[in-house]
Amino acid sequence: MTSDQARQRAERLFKKEERARDGSAAMIEYQADAVATREKTARLKALRLDREAQAAELKSIIVL
């Protein structure tokens, strides 16, 4: 194997490892975004349910 071939092989390996690292970082970011979305959705649902409960309570008071 010549030094040029060895250099090319090393560059291919480096690029392959770099793609793997980039893929791992992208997956971590994707998972973090998914967790944040679920938390935000849960918080918004709780706020909506509270608002609806307050509206129903107010409506029952007005009807009486």
LINZI-V807452 format. One record per pair of residues at least 24 apart in sequence whose ideal C-beta (glycine too) atoms are under 7 Angstrom apart, sorted by the first residue. I is the first residue (numbers start at 1). J is the second residue. Records with the same first field share a line. If there is no record, write none. Layout:
BEGIN
I = J  J
END
This chain:
BEGIN
none
END
